[in-house]
């Protein structure tokens, strides 16, 4: 696709784009680097101001976004509606085949989200140390942008056409950039709706992989299982996801834009994970199916959120947000809840425990999913779960065992003092969320956690795996920036071009011992085949034996992943989901051809 600025971007050294090169040059200038480890002498920031714990209450239940009350205007089109104000995307792949007469899915349900500034967000109630301040978020059916944005509830077999408008201020102070490219992590979605980093847009600007700017973009989310070409219909139900999220993915600006608030949740159901306590697995549902989004943030002496987007080391937050609030309260009934845990980063890992008021005991819970995928079997009696940036884990807690008035806390016990890696677990930890068991449920608890959840498709035999191509990707520090195979991100040049319908083995390696990388592969779920540390095999934890899309590549570790590439063509990405590493070029493009 010819672009007006393509030649200028291609002229940048080592494959880095002009946008990233400008960011990186500004970043590298004030930092003193040593040669091999490229360790920066980072400014030590003062701590965030004191907070008032338990000053705000979260709603008793999560209210999903409703479909657009009126048909979208102008009407969605197969090709970009430039005359109506849409940015210059390519045509929706397989749209008529999948949604037209005789197709496996019906007419898409229309939704609308608007990226907008909220000028007076409160992070910590009426605490005078944290004044009302601007954030960027998503606005749904009611006026006012929130962070996280509205949760979308979807169903397999019912496609969605979501119009995402960009109403951010063209000129703003502080960090962030008012272009957006929204990635739905990790739905099986055609590439033009995947939120590619070069597809960012605003009414005045376009990314290098778009044809023109625009006020909105229509995203086609088919809500089909992977494997429609192989299995027909709506694909292979063993490939279902459950807990997803959407977030900004603008090239070089993902970390600041997500920190400013551009993310939200996306739950998808099917006959098995039904969203009902009367059918399927009968997992906790409705008001008892609750998203908890965790994030680390740093605030300046005036209580305003701060971030250094030019620093390749990033900024480690010392305040922990839950659903956009510092130390909120959630009131629950005496029954089972499904909590969908998500770490939106940018860099801190969390290890979360359920603790009593005294801080002297922790209570077990049941883990049912990881990275949005139900496990084959639940993991009962888990005391803690670790989630890296972009990882999701669903847990079930039964509050029926606690008397009315019990106060509990979700705490993070994982110590992390730098942006590079977590360190050790130390009790009693940092309290993130207060839970008060304050009522009996109005109806009997009909939910359950069955012994079998979602079956896995068998892996190919060892003989079949031995015939597959192997691609090796080395995640490393290079020239003070972050690189893959010694190269920086290039929006135009694919580093791999697997054939549609094929399978491959991807080796993800971290050659250093100073940091960890949560590596995200867009579009397809993979299965971990093996892990080694310094060449020595290590066990794959039970929680990582299902389907995944984020792979924590630890120090001197190599992770071998089996991947299939199915159903759609086009450009996708792989990158470190430490958002600062990603923005400082630890990302690559790969294409399905």
SVG drawing of the C-alpha trace seen along z (x, -y; Angstrom):
<svg xmlns="http://www.w3.org/2000/svg" viewBox="-34 -22 65 61">
<polyline fill="none" stroke="black" stroke-width="0.4" points="0.0,0.0 1.6,-3.3 1.9,-5.9 2.9,-9.6 5.5,-9.2 6.6,-5.7 10.0,-6.6 10.9,-8.8 10.0,-6.1 11.9,-3.4 15.1,-5.6 15.4,-5.2 18.3,-2.9 17.9,0.7 14.2,0.8 12.9,-1.6 10.1,-3.9 10.5,-7.7 8.0,-8.0 9.9,-5.6 13.3,-7.0 12.3,-10.5 11.0,-9.1 14.1,-7.0 16.5,-9.7 14.9,-12.0 14.9,-9.2 18.5,-8.2 20.0,-11.7 19.9,-12.4 20.7,-8.9 24.2,-7.6 24.6,-4.1 27.2,-1.4 28.2,0.7 27.0,4.3 24.0,4.1 23.0,0.6 21.9,-0.2 20.6,-3.8 21.1,-6.0 17.5,-6.7 16.2,-9.7 14.8,-8.5 11.3,-10.0 9.7,-11.1 6.9,-8.9 3.3,-9.6 1.4,-11.6 -0.4,-9.8 -3.7,-8.3 -7.0,-7.8 -7.7,-4.1 -11.2,-2.8 -12.5,-6.2 -14.6,-5.1 -16.8,-2.1 -17.0,-0.2 -20.4,0.6 -22.0,3.8 -22.1,5.1 -20.5,4.4 -23.0,3.0 -22.2,4.0 -22.2,1.6 -25.5,1.7 -25.7,1.8 -25.9,-1.5 -29.5,-2.8 -29.8,-3.9 -28.2,-2.6 -24.7,-4.0 -24.7,-7.1 -23.2,-7.2 -23.9,-3.5 -20.9,-1.1 -19.4,-0.1 -17.2,2.7 -14.5,0.2 -13.6,-2.8 -16.2,-5.5 -13.8,-8.4 -16.6,-10.7 -18.4,-10.1 -15.3,-10.7 -13.8,-7.3 -10.0,-6.8 -8.4,-5.1 -8.5,-1.4 -8.7,1.5 -11.8,3.5 -13.2,5.8 -12.0,9.4 -14.6,12.1 -17.3,9.8 -20.0,10.7 -19.0,14.4 -19.3,14.6 -22.3,12.3 -24.3,12.5 -27.0,15.0 -25.8,18.5 -22.9,17.3 -22.1,18.9 -22.8,15.7 -25.7,13.2 -25.9,9.5 -23.4,7.7 -24.7,6.0 -23.6,2.3 -21.8,0.7 -20.0,-2.6 -17.2,-3.8 -15.7,-7.3 -12.2,-8.0 -12.6,-11.3 -11.0,-13.3 -12.7,-13.4 -11.4,-16.6 -12.2,-15.8 -11.4,-12.2 -10.9,-11.3 -8.4,-8.6 -8.9,-8.7 -12.3,-10.1 -12.2,-13.6 -8.6,-13.3 -7.1,-16.8 -3.8,-15.3 -5.4,-13.9 -7.4,-16.7 -9.8,-16.1 -7.7,-15.8 -8.0,-14.9 -7.8,-11.4 -8.5,-9.8 -11.0,-7.1 -13.9,-5.5 -17.4,-6.8 -20.3,-4.4 -24.0,-4.9 -23.9,-7.5 -22.0,-10.8 -18.6,-10.9 -15.4,-8.9 -14.3,-6.4 -11.2,-4.3 -11.6,-1.4 -14.0,-2.0 -17.4,-0.2 -17.3,3.6 -18.6,5.3 -20.4,8.6 -20.2,10.6 -21.3,14.1 -19.6,16.5 -21.6,16.6 -22.9,13.0 -20.5,10.6 -20.0,7.0 -19.4,3.9 -17.9,1.4 -17.4,-2.2 -14.6,-3.8 -14.5,-7.5 -11.6,-9.7 -12.8,-12.8 -9.5,-13.4 -8.3,-17.0 -6.0,-17.7 -3.7,-19.7 -3.1,-18.6 -0.5,-19.0 1.5,-16.2 2.2,-12.8 0.3,-10.9 -0.6,-11.6 -4.1,-12.1 -4.1,-9.5 -5.6,-6.0 -5.4,-2.5 -7.6,-0.2 -6.4,3.4 -8.9,6.0 -6.5,8.4 -6.7,11.3 -9.8,11.9 -9.5,13.9 -9.9,10.8 -9.0,9.8 -5.9,7.7 -7.5,4.5 -9.5,4.5 -6.7,5.8 -5.4,2.4 -2.1,2.5 0.4,0.0 0.8,-1.8 -3.0,-2.2 -3.4,-5.1 -5.7,-7.9 -7.2,-11.2 -9.3,-13.7 -6.0,-15.4 -3.5,-12.6 -3.0,-9.1 -0.6,-6.3 1.8,-5.1 -0.3,-2.0 -3.5,-3.9 -4.7,-5.7 -6.0,-8.8 -7.0,-10.4 -10.5,-10.3 -12.8,-10.9 -13.6,-7.2 -12.9,-3.6 -15.3,-0.7 -13.9,2.5 -15.3,5.8 -15.1,8.4 -16.5,11.6 -16.7,13.4 -15.9,16.7 -13.7,19.5 -10.3,20.0 -10.5,22.8 -13.4,21.8 -11.6,22.9 -10.7,26.3 -13.9,27.1 -16.5,25.0 -19.4,23.2 -18.1,20.8 -14.9,22.7 -13.5,25.0 -15.1,24.4 -12.0,25.7 -10.5,22.3 -12.9,20.2 -11.7,17.3 -13.5,15.6 -11.8,12.6 -10.4,10.1 -9.7,6.4 -9.3,3.5 -6.6,0.9 -4.8,-1.7 -1.8,-0.5 -0.5,-3.6 3.0,-3.2 5.5,-4.6 2.7,-5.9 1.0,-2.8 2.3,-3.2 1.3,-6.9 -2.0,-6.5 -2.9,-3.4 -1.7,-5.1 -4.0,-8.0 -6.9,-5.6 -7.5,-4.1 -8.5,-0.5 -11.6,1.5 -12.9,5.1 -14.5,7.5 -16.2,10.7 -17.2,13.3 -19.6,16.2 -20.7,19.4 -22.8,22.5 -20.2,23.8 -19.1,20.6 -22.6,19.4 -22.9,16.3 -25.8,18.1 -26.0,20.2 -28.7,22.3 -26.8,23.7 -23.4,24.7 -20.7,24.8 -22.9,22.7 -20.1,20.5 -20.9,17.5 -22.7,15.1 -24.5,11.8 -23.9,9.5 -21.4,12.2 -19.2,12.1 -17.0,9.1 -14.0,7.6 -11.0,6.4 -8.5,4.4 -5.1,3.8 -2.6,1.1 0.4,-0.7 0.6,-4.5 2.9,-7.2 1.7,-10.7 3.7,-13.9 3.8,-16.0 0.6,-17.8 -1.2,-14.4 -1.4,-14.4 -0.6,-11.3 2.9,-11.5 4.9,-9.5 8.2,-9.9 7.4,-8.5 10.9,-9.2 12.7,-7.1 13.4,-3.6 13.5,-2.3 9.9,-3.5 8.4,-4.6 7.4,-2.1 4.1,-3.1 4.0,-3.1 0.2,-3.3 -2.0,-0.4 -5.3,-1.1 -8.3,1.3 -10.8,0.4 -9.3,-3.1 -9.4,-3.9 -6.8,-3.8 -7.7,-1.5 -11.5,-1.1 -14.1,1.0 -16.3,3.7 -19.3,5.1 -20.2,8.7 -22.9,11.2 -22.3,14.5 -22.0,16.7 -19.6,17.5 -18.1,14.8 -16.1,15.0 -13.4,12.3 -11.7,11.6 -8.3,10.3 -6.3,8.3 -3.0,6.5 -2.9,3.5 0.6,2.5 2.5,0.7 5.4,2.6 4.6,4.0 3.9,7.7 1.3,8.6 0.9,11.7 -2.5,11.5 -3.8,13.0 -7.0,12.9 -6.1,11.9 -8.0,11.4 -8.3,8.0 -5.4,8.7 -3.1,9.6 -2.2,12.8 -4.0,15.3 -4.7,15.9 -7.6,17.8 -7.6,20.2 -9.5,19.7 -10.0,21.6 -8.3,20.6 -10.4,21.4 -8.7,19.5 -5.5,17.9 -5.0,15.4 -8.7,15.4 -8.8,19.1 -10.7,21.6 -8.3,24.2 -9.1,27.9 -9.6,28.4 -9.9,25.9 -6.9,25.4 -8.4,25.6 -7.0,24.3 -4.7,21.7 -3.3,19.2 -1.9,16.7 -1.7,16.1 0.9,14.0 -0.1,11.9 2.4,10.1 1.3,7.0 -1.5,8.1 -2.1,11.5 -5.6,12.3 -6.7,14.9 -10.2,15.7 -10.7,16.9 -13.7,18.0 -14.1,17.1 -16.9,18.4 -17.8,15.8 -20.5,18.1 -17.8,19.4 -17.5,15.9 -20.0,14.4 -21.7,11.1 -19.5,8.1 -16.3,9.9 -13.7,7.6 -11.1,9.1 -8.4,7.6 -6.9,8.4 -3.2,7.8 -0.2,7.8 2.7,9.5 5.2,9.4 8.0,6.9 9.3,5.1 11.7,2.1 12.6,1.5 10.7,1.6 12.8,4.6 11.5,7.5 9.7,8.6 11.8,9.9 10.2,11.9 7.0,12.5 6.8,10.8 3.9,10.9 1.7,9.1 1.9,7.2 0.2,4.1 -3.5,3.9 -5.2,3.1 -9.0,3.8 -11.1,4.0 -14.0,6.6 -16.8,6.4 -19.2,9.3 -22.3,7.3 -25.4,9.2 -27.0,12.6 -27.8,13.2 -31.5,12.6 -31.7,16.0 -30.0,19.4 -26.5,19.7 -27.0,22.0 -23.4,21.5 -20.7,24.2 -17.2,24.9 -17.2,28.3 -14.2,30.6 -13.9,30.3 -14.0,26.9 -12.9,26.6 -11.1,29.4 -7.9,28.7 -7.2,29.8 -4.4,32.4 -1.0,31.2 0.6,32.7 2.6,35.8 6.4,35.5 7.0,36.7 4.7,34.1 6.2,31.3 9.7,32.3 8.6,31.5 7.5,28.0 9.4,24.8 11.1,23.2 11.5,19.5 13.7,18.0 13.2,14.6 15.7,13.1 14.5,10.3 17.4,8.1 18.7,4.7 20.4,3.0 21.9,-0.5 20.0,-1.6 16.7,-0.5 14.8,2.8 15.0,5.0 14.0,8.4 16.8,10.2 18.8,7.0 16.2,5.1 13.8,2.3 10.1,2.3 9.4,1.6 5.7,1.0 6.2,2.0 8.5,5.0 7.3,8.4 9.9,10.3 7.9,13.6 5.4,14.5 3.7,17.9 1.4,19.4 -2.3,19.4 -3.4,22.8 0.1,23.8 1.7,24.5 5.1,23.5 7.2,23.5 8.3,20.1 11.2,19.9 11.2,16.9 14.5,16.3 15.8,13.8 19.6,13.9 20.1,11.6 19.6,11.8 18.5,8.3 14.9,8.3 11.8,10.3 9.6,9.9 5.9,10.7 5.8,11.4 2.4,11.1 1.6,12.6 -1.4,11.1 -4.4,13.0 -3.5,16.6 -3.4,18.6 -0.3,20.8 0.7,23.8 3.9,23.9 5.9,27.0 8.9,26.5 10.9,24.0 14.6,23.9 16.7,21.6 20.4,21.4 19.7,24.5 18.3,26.6 14.7,27.8 12.3,26.5 8.7,27.5 5.7,25.8 3.5,24.6 -0.1,26.0 -1.6,22.6 0.5,22.3 -0.4,25.6 -3.5,24.3 -3.8,21.9 -2.0,18.6 -1.2,15.3 1.3,13.8 4.5,15.7 6.6,14.5 10.2,15.0 12.3,14.9 16.0,14.3 18.1,16.5 15.0,18.4 13.8,19.9 10.1,20.7 9.1,23.0 5.5,22.3 3.4,24.2 1.4,21.8 -1.3,22.3 -2.1,19.5 -5.7,19.5 -8.6,17.9 -7.4,14.4 -4.5,12.8 -2.6,9.6 -0.3,7.9 -0.1,8.7 2.4,8.0 4.5,9.6 6.0,7.5 6.9,7.2 3.9,6.2 6.0,4.2 4.6,1.2 7.8,-0.9 9.8,1.9 7.2,2.0 7.2,-1.7 11.0,-1.7 10.9,0.7 10.8,4.3 8.1,5.2 7.9,6.8 5.4,7.2 4.5,10.6 2.1,11.4 -0.2,14.3 0.1,14.9"/>
</svg>
